[in-house]
Amino acid sequence: AGLDYVETKEQTWRRAGELAAELRSKGRTLPMSDLIVAALAIEHGLAVFTIDSHFRHIPGVRLYAH
């Protein structure tokens, strides 16, 4: 109840694929689960709260500053 729900839509999956392709072209392969979370965060203007270093490599992702 303390967390907002954001729906994963077709545009989210497309954005995750675009992020994957962009990163792969730079020699970096990230888990699709991270890319979906990143795509959702970008779409909704949200910061990601994580200790997973993968997110530092995803363009457009804002990390939660604690």
C-alpha positions as CSV (number, residue, x, y, z in Angstrom):
1,A,0.0,0.0,0.0
2,G,3.0,2.3,0.5
3,L,4.2,2.0,-3.1
4,D,2.6,3.4,-6.2
5,Y,1.8,1.0,-9.1
6,V,2.9,1.8,-12.6
7,E,1.8,-0.3,-15.5
8,T,4.2,-1.9,-17.9
9,K,2.8,-1.0,-21.3
10,E,4.0,-1.8,-24.9
11,Q,5.9,1.4,-25.0
12,T,7.8,0.3,-21.8
13,W,8.9,-2.9,-23.5
14,R,9.9,-1.0,-26.6
15,R,12.0,1.5,-24.5
16,A,13.6,-1.4,-22.7
17,G,14.6,-2.9,-26.0
18,E,16.0,0.4,-27.3
19,L,18.0,0.7,-24.1
20,A,19.3,-2.9,-24.5
21,A,20.3,-2.2,-28.1
22,E,22.0,1.1,-27.3
23,L,24.0,-0.5,-24.4
24,R,24.9,-3.6,-26.5
25,S,26.3,-1.4,-29.2
26,K,28.7,-0.1,-26.6
27,G,29.6,-3.6,-25.5
28,R,27.5,-3.7,-22.4
29,T,24.8,-6.4,-21.8
30,L,22.4,-5.9,-18.9
31,P,19.6,-8.0,-17.5
32,M,16.2,-7.3,-19.2
33,S,14.6,-7.0,-15.7
34,D,16.9,-4.0,-15.0
35,L,16.1,-2.5,-18.4
36,I,12.4,-2.8,-17.8
37,V,12.7,-1.1,-14.4
38,A,14.8,1.6,-16.0
39,A,12.3,2.1,-18.8
40,L,9.5,2.5,-16.3
41,A,11.5,5.0,-14.2
42,I,12.3,7.0,-17.3
43,E,8.7,7.0,-18.6
44,H,7.3,8.1,-15.2
45,G,10.1,10.5,-14.1
46,L,11.0,8.3,-11.2
47,A,14.3,7.7,-9.4
48,V,15.5,4.2,-8.9
49,F,16.5,3.2,-5.4
50,T,19.0,0.4,-5.8
51,I,22.5,-0.8,-4.9
52,D,22.7,-2.6,-8.3
53,S,25.6,-1.0,-10.2
54,H,24.0,-1.8,-13.6
55,F,21.7,1.2,-13.3
56,R,24.7,3.6,-13.4
57,H,25.2,2.5,-17.0
58,I,21.7,3.1,-18.3
59,P,21.3,6.5,-20.0
60,G,18.4,8.6,-18.7
61,V,18.0,6.8,-15.4
62,R,18.0,9.0,-12.3
63,L,19.2,7.2,-9.2
64,Y,17.6,8.0,-5.8
65,A,20.1,10.0,-3.8
66,H,19.9,9.1,-0.1
